[in-house]
Amino acid sequence: MKKTLLLFLLLLSSTISFCQNFSKEWVSDSLFLKPESALFDSSERIVYISNINGEYLAKDRNGFISKIKTNGEIDSLKWVEGLDSPQGLGLYKNKLYVADINRVVQINTNTAKIEKVFVVEGAKFFNDIASDSNGDIYTSDCFGNKIYKIANGKIKVWLDSNFISNPNGLLCTKEDLLMLNMKDKTAYAINKLTKKHRSIFSGIDNLDGIVSDGANGFFVSGAWQGQIFHIDSDGNKKLIIDLGKEKIITADIEYISKEELLIIPTLDKTIIGYKWTK
């Protein structure tokens, strides 16, 4: 009887945990220019925001990176300028990596200086970036249907396979690279050693950002319809935020688990912070 009760309580606790809601905590000032991606730097207690500020494939040097505080206050609007169409962001130690059409730009976060640029002439549209604990950097070529990897100071094609179809969001776990396919609306886990892949969930339109929920699940954005989903460890999905009626886009999101704060760039002029209310 005690074991049955304990099992029931555990299942109830698991169910309750994501029956809670996210409530809007703050909306930033309307000073951003097509903000696409957010990334938290725990060492600096700051969030980096990429701003496209132009057309998606325009090499116009109008793009820039902002820094905001976790309460939505702008720390530096144009912290680093001179980018083209900055999209996804990755961080390893004091190096910030920015996906920028056919190049990955490496920025020193201590000096705000561009240290290195990895150019790939054949790349079509670098979209997201993920880093792992080894310092390896992965980037998705959304239109070229490839995954590239930066290691030992060089960028090379890491995976070119027919199951890749408009790859967007990336996230590294200990063993896998998680990849969101926009075309087939499916997320895959790709083993970083063997490159074998498996589907982890499907059925979400316009897959964009994927972040850990701080436990065994993930938050995923369906960008153009303005939706945020929670994905549990079994691949079950639950719609938790729907901004479609407000015509708000949910781009490449970030989640700060210690603060239970979800940060949403809107591809317009604002960043929105949502708090997980228990």
N, C-alpha and C positions, 0 to 999 in steps of 0.2 A: 504493500500500500504506500509506504514511504517513497519507494523508488518511482511508483506511478505518479505520485504527487509532485516529486521533484522534476520528473520529465515534463509534466504538464506546465509547471512554473517556468521552466527553461524555454519551452516553446512559446508560452504566453509572453515572456520577456522579449524574445526575438521578434514576435509579431508586433508588440507594442512599440519597439524601438523605431520602426519606420512607419508607424501610424501617426507619428508626430509630424508637425508642420514646419516649413520654413517661412518665416515672416520677414518682410522687408525691413532691414535695419537702417540703411542709408542709401542715398543717391548722391553721386558726386556732382560737383559743379559741371556745367555744360561747356567745358573747354576742350574736350578731347576731339580728335579728328579721325573718325572711323577706327575706334579702338577694337583690336581683334583678339589679343591674347593677354592673359594675366598669369603672373608667376610670382610666388611668395619666396622671399629670401629670408630664411629664419635667422641667419647670422646678423642681418641688418634690420630685421623687423620691418621690412619694406616690401611693397608689391610692385613689380615691373609691369608696365602696360605698353604693348606695341600699338602704334598709331600708323595706319596706312596713309592717310592724308592724300588721297588721289585714287587713280584707277588701279585695279589689282595687278596688272602686268606692266604698269608704266614705270620705266626707269627714270624717274624724275627727281630723285634725291629729296623728295618732300617728306618722307617718312621719318618718324622719330620714336624714341622710347621715353616714357614718363615713369615717375616714381610716385606712388601714393602710400599713405599710411593705412593701417588696417581699419581705421574709422572712416575711410573715404576721403580724408583731407589730402589735397595735392601737396606733395613734398617738392617735386620738381616737374613742371609740365614738359619741358623739352630738355631732358637730362642728356640725351645723346641724339644728335641730328645727322642728316645726310644719308639716310637710308632710302631705299626705293619703295618697296611694299612689304614692310616688316610684318611677319605673321607669327608663327609659333616661337616660343622661347624655351631655352633649356639652360640649366645652371649646374656648374661643377666647380666647387670651391669659389674662387673669386673671378670666375670666367662666365660671362653671360653669352649664350649662343643665340643668334637670331636668324630665322629662315627669311630670306630676302630674294625671292624669285629664283635665280639660278646660282645663288651664293649663300653661304653661311658666314655671318659676321661674328667675330669673337671680340667681346668687349671686356676690358678690365673693370670690374665693379668698384675697385678702390680709386681709380683715376678717371673713370668715365671716358677712357680713350679706346678707340678701335685698334686692337693689337694685330689682328690677322683677319684675312678674308679668304675663305675657301670657295673658289669659283669653279663651277662645273658647266662647261659650254653646252653640253647636251641636255642639261636639266631644263624642265619646262616650267615647273611651279612648285618650289619648295613650300610646304605648308606648315607642318608641325615639327617639333623637336622634342626629343626625350634623352635624358642622360641617366647613366647607371652609376653604381658605387665604384666601378673601375675607372670612371672618367671617359668611357666610350659614349659618343654622341650619335644619335640616330635622327635622320630627317626623312620625311615622306615627300616624294615628288608626286603631287596629286594628279597632274596631267600626264606625267611620264610613266606612271604605274611602276615605280621602283622605290626601294628603301635604300638610302645611302648611310654610310657610317664613317665617322671621323675617329681615327685611332692612330696613335703615334705621329700626330701632326699631319696626317694625310686623309683626304676624303675619297672614298671609293664606293661603287655599287655593292651593297651588302646582300640584297635580295631582289631578284627579277623573276617573277613567277606569274603564271596565268591566273592565279586566284586573287591577285592584287588588282583592285578596280577602283580607281580614284581614292587612294589612301589619304586619310586626313589625320585625325588625332592619334597620338602615340603616347604610350606610358610604359616605362620599364618596371618590371618586378624583379625579384632575385634571379629567376630562371628564364623569364619570358619577356619578349617585347609584345605589348598589346597594340593592335592596329585597328582603326576604324575604317572600313570601306564605305564610301559614300554611295557607290553605284549599286552594290548588292545589299546595302543596309545591314551589314553584318560586321561583327567584331571578331577578331582572331587573336589567339595567343600563339606566338611564334617562338619556339625554343631558341635561345641565343646561341647555343652550341650546335645543335643538330639541324636547326632551321625547319624542323617539322612543325606543322601548324594544326590547330584545331579551332572550331568555332566556339565562341563562348556566349553569344546572344545574337539575335537578329530582329529585324522588323521595325527599326527606327529610321525615319526619313532624315536626310541631311545631317548625318553624323558628323560632329565637329570635335568637341573636346572630351577628354576622358581623364578623370582624376580619382585617386584613391579616396575612400570615405574614412580612412584612418583605421579600418578594421579589415574585413575580408570582402568588402564590396566596392562599388565604384559609383561615381556620379558621371553622367554622360549628357551632353547637350545635343539637341536636335535644332540646329541653328536657325534656319529660316522660318520655321513655324514657332519659334520662341519657347521651346520646351526643355525641361530638365528632368531626367529620369534617374532613379536609383536602381542599380543592378546588384542583386545579392550574389552570394558565393555560388549559387546554383544556376546563375544566369537569368533568374526571374527579374522582370523589369516592372517598375512602378513609377508612374508619372507623379512628380512631387511639386513642380512649378510649371505653370502654363501662362506665358505672357503673350500668346498669340492674339488674343482679343485686343490687347493694347498695342499691337503691331511692333513689339519689341523683339529684336533678334538676340538670341543667346549664343554667343560665339565661343571662343576657346576659354573655358572656365578654369577657376582655381578653387581649391577647398583647403582651408586651414583647420585641421582637425582639433588642435588644442583650443581654438577659439570657436569652433563649430560655426565657421563663417564661410559661406559660399560667395565667390566674387564673379560677377558676370559682366564682361565687356559687351557692349550692345551694337557695335559697328555703326554707331551714330555719333553722339556727343557725350555720352555718360557711361559711368561704371556703376553697377548696382551691387550692394552687399545684402545678402540674406542670412539671417541667423536661424539656426536650428532650434526651435522652441520645443522644450520637452514638457 
